Amino acid sequence: MSEATPASKPEAKKIPRPLPRVNAYMDTRPFWQAANNGKLLIQYCKESGKPQWYPRPVSLATGRRNLEWREVCGRGKVYSWTVTYSAWPGHEDRVPYICALVELDEGVRMLANLLNVKGEDVKIGMPVQLCWERLSDEINYPAFEPVTPR
């Protein structure tokens, strides 16, 4: 009589990390082209001078299509954050990871990953600076990390 062996489970299929869809609902090429060169752009209303994030086809201040892309400094502070232990598809190898709402020095808030820090070390108001995650040859994705002392 042969000994029964437990059936081996097939290895789970690894799902690749989803990439942002450039120009999904409006022309965001200036943002992605600048990101590929390590520069962060946000929209500004030409009439009011107010910044806005996330990209939209019209100004939040005036409702008009009078927007331009401007480079920002990439510095800010943690407004809020959470540590994610249950990954969504394509992020399984990243858990735990930190998702933060970062208030840029220019006044807008960006939802982004917070890198190079442990969850227990993150504090509301903590100074952060821009860093990048290279997701593909075409996509350089903005993220943030704690400001390093000079």
ABEGO torsion letter per residue (X at the ends): XBBBBBBBBBBBBBBBBBBBBBGAABBAAAAAAAAAAGBBBBBBBAAAGBBBOBBBABBAAAGBABBBBBBBAGBBBBABBBBBABBBBGAAAAOBBBBBBBBBAAGBBBBBBBBGBBAAABBBGBBBBBBBBBABAABBBBBBBBBBBX
